[in-house]
Amino acid sequence: DEKRSNTLSKLLSEINNVLHKSVRERIKNALYDFHIIAQNLPLADIQQLFEPAYDWSRERR
């Protein structure tokens, strides 16, 4: 049972690592997207795009 428990624990740890890697990749890609948007759109357009996200962030605090 101890061996099975250790195997399960290792498997869960690996799944957790994969999920965190996926989240990190999504964040990295979002930052690249934001960089491209910020370089190519006027400030007013950027504000219009991201104001809902700022509102959501303020509501959660």
Beta strands, then each sheet from edge to edge (+ up, - down):
end
